[in-house]
Protein backbone atom coordinates (compact mmCIF):
# COMPACT_ATOMS: atom_id res chain seq x y z
CA UNK A 1 0.00 0.00 0.00
CA UNK A 2 1.41 3.45 -0.88
CA UNK A 3 2.37 5.67 2.01
CA UNK A 4 2.75 9.40 2.58
CA UNK A 5 5.02 10.62 5.35
CA UNK A 6 5.37 7.03 6.59
CA UNK A 7 1.60 6.69 7.09
CA UNK A 8 -0.70 4.29 5.26
CA UNK A 9 -2.48 5.97 2.34
CA UNK A 10 -5.89 5.46 3.99
CA UNK A 11 -4.80 7.22 7.19
CA UNK A 12 -5.81 10.85 7.59
CA UNK A 13 -2.99 13.35 7.21
CA UNK A 14 -4.58 15.50 9.91
CA UNK A 15 -2.89 15.35 13.32
CA UNK A 16 -4.69 13.58 16.14
CA UNK A 17 -5.55 16.60 18.28
CA UNK A 18 -7.70 16.44 21.41
CA UNK A 19 -8.62 19.55 23.40
CA UNK A 20 -10.20 19.41 26.84
CA UNK A 21 -12.73 22.18 27.44
CA UNK A 22 -14.75 23.32 30.45
CA UNK A 23 -18.22 24.77 30.85
CA UNK A 24 -16.60 28.23 30.66
CA UNK A 25 -15.79 27.48 26.99
CA UNK A 26 -19.44 26.94 26.06
CA UNK A 27 -20.96 27.45 23.60
CA UNK A 28 -18.11 25.62 21.89
CA UNK A 29 -16.90 26.72 18.50
CA UNK A 30 -13.93 25.81 16.37
CA UNK A 31 -11.61 27.50 15.91
CA UNK A 32 -11.66 28.69 19.51
CA UNK A 33 -10.76 32.22 20.57
CA UNK A 34 -7.35 30.95 21.70
CA UNK A 35 -6.40 29.66 18.24
CA UNK A 36 -4.68 31.70 15.55
CA UNK A 37 -7.17 33.00 13.01
CA UNK A 38 -4.92 33.79 10.07
CA UNK A 39 -5.05 30.19 8.86
CA UNK A 40 -8.36 29.14 10.40
CA UNK A 41 -11.34 27.52 8.77
CA UNK A 42 -14.82 29.05 9.05
CA UNK A 43 -16.21 29.12 12.60
CA UNK A 44 -18.48 26.20 13.33
CA UNK A 45 -20.41 25.67 16.57
CA UNK A 46 -20.10 22.16 17.99
CA UNK A 47 -22.72 20.47 20.20
CA UNK A 48 -20.64 19.00 23.00
CA UNK A 49 -23.06 19.26 25.93
CA UNK A 50 -25.12 16.11 25.29
CA UNK A 51 -22.40 13.58 24.49
CA UNK A 52 -19.43 15.15 26.26
CA UNK A 53 -17.34 15.32 23.09
CA UNK A 54 -17.43 16.70 19.57
CA UNK A 55 -15.33 16.46 16.42
CA UNK A 56 -14.73 19.45 14.18
CA UNK A 57 -15.72 18.56 10.60
CA UNK A 58 -13.13 20.97 9.17
CA UNK A 59 -9.91 20.27 11.03
CA UNK A 60 -10.65 17.05 12.89
CA UNK A 61 -9.93 18.46 16.34
CA UNK A 62 -11.67 16.39 19.01
CA UNK A 63 -13.10 18.40 21.90
CA UNK A 64 -13.81 16.69 25.22
CA UNK A 65 -15.93 18.35 27.90
CA UNK A 66 -14.24 18.12 31.29
CA UNK A 67 -16.65 16.34 33.61
CA UNK A 68 -18.41 14.66 30.68
CA UNK A 69 -21.89 15.01 29.24
CA UNK A 70 -24.52 16.92 31.17
CA UNK A 71 -21.82 18.85 33.06
CA UNK A 72 -23.70 21.12 35.48
CA UNK A 73 -22.96 24.80 35.62
CA UNK A 74 -23.10 25.72 31.95
LUMLO-355460 format. One record per atom (N, C-alpha, C): atom name; x negated, y negated, z negated. Coordinates in steps of 0.001 Angstrom, whole numbers, plus 500000, padded with zeros to 6 digits. Atoms other than C-alpha are relative to their C-alpha. Layout:
! LUMLO-355460
> at:xx:yy:zz
> CA:X:Y:Z
...
***
This chain:
! LUMLO-355460
> at:xx:yy:zz
> N:499153:501181:500000
> CA:500000:500000:500000
> C:499114:498763:500000
> N:500807:501220:499967
> CA:498594:496546:500875
> C:500091:499243:498678
> N:499991:500781:501229
> CA:497631:494327:497994
> C:499603:498565:500290
> N:500401:501404:499975
> CA:497251:490605:497417
> C:499489:499674:498618
> N:500572:500363:501294
> CA:494980:489381:494654
> C:500007:501178:499035
> N:500056:498777:500799
> CA:494633:492967:493409
> C:501336:500390:499379
> N:498662:499621:500454
> CA:498402:493307:492912
> C:500682:500764:501108
> N:499234:499327:498954
> CA:500698:495712:494741
> C:500828:498991:500780
> N:499275:500935:499137
> CA:502484:494034:497656
> C:501418:499740:499508
> N:498622:500183:500462
> CA:505891:494543:496008
> C:500071:499284:498652
> N:500030:500700:501278
> CA:504795:492776:492808
> C:500086:498505:500250
> N:499854:501449:499855
> CA:505811:489147:492408
> C:498673:499299:499762
> N:501219:500781:500171
> CA:502990:486654:492795
> C:500147:498976:498884
> N:499760:500958:501068
> CA:504583:484504:490085
> C:499432:500539:498690
> N:500541:499535:501273
> CA:502894:484650:486685
> C:501122:500405:499053
> N:499030:499586:501013
> CA:504691:486422:483856
> C:499920:498976:498877
> N:500021:501089:500967
> CA:505549:483405:481724
> C:501244:500060:499136
> N:498902:499992:500947
> CA:507700:483558:478591
> C:499839:498816:499066
> N:500009:501177:500863
> CA:508617:480453:476603
> C:501046:500191:498924
> N:499050:499920:501108
> CA:510201:480590:473156
> C:500553:498604:499747
> N:499351:501284:500244
> CA:512726:477820:472559
> C:500807:500072:498711
> N:499167:500069:501199
> CA:514752:476677:469548
> C:501301:499284:500338
> N:498726:500680:499777
> CA:518216:475233:469152
> C:499800:498519:500302
> N:500291:501407:499703
> CA:516596:471771:469337
> C:499763:499776:501490
> N:500256:500095:498557
> CA:515787:472516:473011
> C:501272:500139:500840
> N:498746:499801:499267
> CA:519444:473059:473938
> C:500660:498665:500309
> N:499835:499007:498944
> CA:520961:472554:476400
> C:498678:500218:500743
> N:501261:499632:499369
> CA:518114:474381:478112
> C:500023:499705:501487
> N:500156:500194:498558
> CA:516903:473277:481502
> C:498551:500253:500363
> N:501333:499750:499467
> CA:513927:474187:483630
> C:499838:499164:501254
> N:501094:500109:500948
> CA:511608:472501:484092
> C:500420:499227:498757
> N:499691:500695:501249
> CA:511657:471313:480494
> C:499333:498627:500008
> N:500576:501347:500098
> CA:510765:467776:479434
> C:498494:500053:499759
> N:501426:499879:500315
> CA:507348:469048:478299
> C:499159:500417:501210
> N:500734:499550:498825
> CA:506397:470339:481761
> C:499711:498847:500949
> N:500336:501024:499015
> CA:504677:468299:484453
> C:501064:499979:501093
> N:498946:500102:498999
> CA:507168:467003:486988
> C:499500:499794:501419
> N:500490:500286:498655
> CA:504917:466212:489933
> C:500090:501203:500922
> N:499922:498803:499164
> CA:505047:469811:491138
> C:501194:500876:499629
> N:498872:499237:500529
> CA:508357:470862:489603
> C:501058:500272:501061
> N:498836:499691:499182
> CA:511342:472482:491231
> C:501187:499187:499499
> N:498824:500734:500477
> CA:514823:470947:490951
> C:500430:500477:498611
> N:499552:499639:501351
> CA:516208:470876:487405
> C:501218:500917:500089
> N:498889:499056:500073
> CA:518480:473802:486668
> C:500272:500283:498526
> N:499622:499706:501380
> CA:520409:474329:483433
> C:500208:501501:499870
> N:499994:498556:500190
> CA:520097:477841:482015
> C:500819:500372:498765
> N:499170:499578:501132
> CA:522722:479525:479802
> C:499267:501031:499148
> N:500790:499114:500855
> CA:520636:480998:477003
> C:500728:500340:498698
> N:499341:499855:501296
> CA:523056:480739:474074
> C:500664:501363:499801
> N:499244:498759:500161
> CA:525121:483889:474711
> C:499127:501248:499922
> N:500820:498786:499956
> CA:522404:486415:475515
> C:498698:499877:499222
> N:501251:500200:500711
> CA:519425:484855:473735
> C:498795:499869:500912
> N:501086:500200:499047
> CA:517339:484682:476911
> C:500559:499653:501366
> N:499616:500400:498649
> CA:517429:483301:480435
> C:498765:499985:500882
> N:501082:499977:499016
> CA:515328:483543:483579
> C:500252:498915:501031
> N:499858:501060:499016
> CA:514734:480548:485822
> C:499962:500610:501402
> N:499977:499429:498651
> CA:515722:481435:489397
> C:498955:499389:500937
> N:500997:500647:499152
> CA:513127:479033:490832
> C:498586:500490:499712
> N:501402:499711:500322
> CA:509905:479727:488969
> C:499789:501312:499260
> N:500123:498715:500673
> CA:510654:482949:487107
> C:499643:499924:498534
> N:500304:500128:501420
> CA:509929:481539:483663
> C:501135:500616:499194
> N:499025:499357:500885
> CA:511669:483608:480985
> C:500047:499203:498708
> N:499801:500757:501226
> CA:513098:481602:478099
> C:500683:500895:498983
> N:499446:499189:501077
> CA:513812:483308:474777
> C:500373:499069:498862
> N:499502:500841:501082
> CA:515932:481648:472104
> C:499550:500570:498661
> N:500475:499566:501308
> CA:514236:481879:468707
> C:501209:500254:499113
> N:498857:499628:500829
> CA:516654:483660:466388
> C:501035:500792:500789
> N:499121:499190:499169
> CA:518409:485339:469317
> C:501306:499337:500368
> N:498700:500483:499533
> CA:521886:484988:470762
> C:500864:499573:498836
> N:499078:500476:501035
> CA:524515:483084:468825
> C:499289:499303:498869
> N:500792:500688:501015
> CA:521825:481154:466939
> C:500800:498833:499443
> N:499231:501112:500573
> CA:523697:478881:464519
> C:499204:498708:499988
> N:500634:501297:500114
> CA:522961:475199:464378
> C:499732:499313:501316
> N:500185:500703:498731
> CA:523103:474278:468051
> C:501294:499445:500509
***
